[in-house]
């Protein structure tokens, strides 16, 4: 302890007072050797001592650890200090009465060199004890520094020194040196009065006690039971027989007052501690609750992982209420059933046992009242059966519904293994806790769903891009005909398909198809259709053969409730013909150059993948159209006729025929644009159309 | 968006589903559910009355295809009746008349299931 105070700057700070003290001792030696006269010299040596004392005050003012974390450390060093001093007192069995009486009798301090050294050593010990002890007190006082803390302490030090110096007056009167107040004169009496007041005022700076936790308070109480009486014993002993006073009256008074300060301060702190002890547990809990709520709000803002969040929630709930175990059940978004999402400690019992309990009485009670429920003795509650059914060793329980303004997200449970383990306060704390938990869970879910949504959108964009690449970018070119195609998709991905295949003798295979259903599954089947058509068409087979083979493959690959309609035809520019089959698809429209009526070409045929090869091939008819210059063929998917306007009216085949008639003189590309415009105009703001594909072939 | 409604009526061994409104990818699951519940009840002789149906999409058509095999394996059938010309056109284009029996009146459909066997 003392060593600790003697680190570098302290050593320097102590050299000067030590030097001055050494001068005083030197003077004493000279007196002892009868080289100097006693009377004039004592004033000089007392002056040395006072200045030395002043210069050693930095020991008191050195602020090494004034922080709430170090309270226990300060208290331990104080305990050690008092203990060591008291032990020293016991060992030496300080008996100054005999020395004193001898001095009084012989009229001199310097009667015996042995006695002189004895007194000197004790003086040193006493002054170090007082200075270090007061330094510790000061640090304790400054842990929670307030407006007048520093001023009051300065005043205290000032009056201690003042009182000590005033008392020097009485040096010659030996008997007065050991008196306290009674035979002091008015001036020193007033100084003493103010000093004791200041000691009392400073002694109430004990708010550091609040920083101790329950356990520390208890150990402080036990320590105090020893420390406070010891300190009073020290004070009384030193007040009766003060070795420092024998060495120097100023030091004597200073030590006397320092001892008194320590005794009073420690007593006040001890009484204050006793007052705090009964509430220590409550105080401790409050502190822990605040810490837990703080921890939770930190978890709120930083935890975006659902599993980790719920585990933190359950852990903190148990911590706040000092529960033995706890768990969290949430309603599943899809099944609307309660699901155990986290427990502490992790339950070995199969948590799915709790899944089917949405009908249970406890759940119904919590859903109906939406208030925390405190059960003091589970075995005597109406919910005993369903609770002990799955967890046998729980006896008291708090259940808190986690509610938003509209709905109940789930329930938070904590329980203990003893009856009456919770207080009503626990329930209300958990309610406040629950409100934060709701926000946290909602946040995490929101983040997760928006991440999920973003991911899905991203994937759909990729799928859309991939699907677009399945459709031909470049239209076949020829001197005999023009072809133009257009595909509009309603969703990100769709089931419409068109394609062209270059065949032998400049012939072109043309396919338009429509996969039933929508979205991803339609898109997959569309891709499959493309693969099959590519493979089959290149074999130069007839349209009927191609579709029959395609049907065989698709029938075994598609789900039963999916099918594909398709028109596949071969355009022969040499023979100027279009030979095609229609597998359940919308008909082919033919607009002759000099006709004003669209011809509907609808050979028989059922959709692909509806039936095995027998029925399919039996019904499939091949049709051959001979084409003249200026003739216009239109292949389309049902999106073209099913576009609805706001009144719910479909565009329909009739309107398509009319529109085709109006634009039959245009080139293939302009014709398609014209048709799309008319369909869009019909849909108007409703714009609710299915996937839509148009392919126009115009003979030159 | 127009609603889609199904009304089921059981008579002897024949069950009739009267469907109305808009049968598309969104409403198709309702029809699926209805037919599945007939199958679960062991009722395989099914008539679908289309009289009030205003629209049917490919997903709606697919529902029938999804069950027909199973129902016919149990020597049952789905017979259809009272389609508006527009609805019939959709079925016709796809070739459904070769797969399903389609009648003008419900009684005709019922009659084709034959007499109740003891």
Interface residues (C-beta under 8 A of the other chain):
Chain A: X495 X514 X515 X516 X517 X518 X559 X560 X561 X562 X563 X565 X583 X584 X585 X586 X587 X602 X604 X605 X606 X607 X610 X611 X615 X619 X638 X642 X648 X650 X690
Chain B: X2 X25 X54 X55 X57 X58 X59 X61 X62 X63 X65 X66 X69 X86 X90 X93 X94 X95 X96 X98 X99
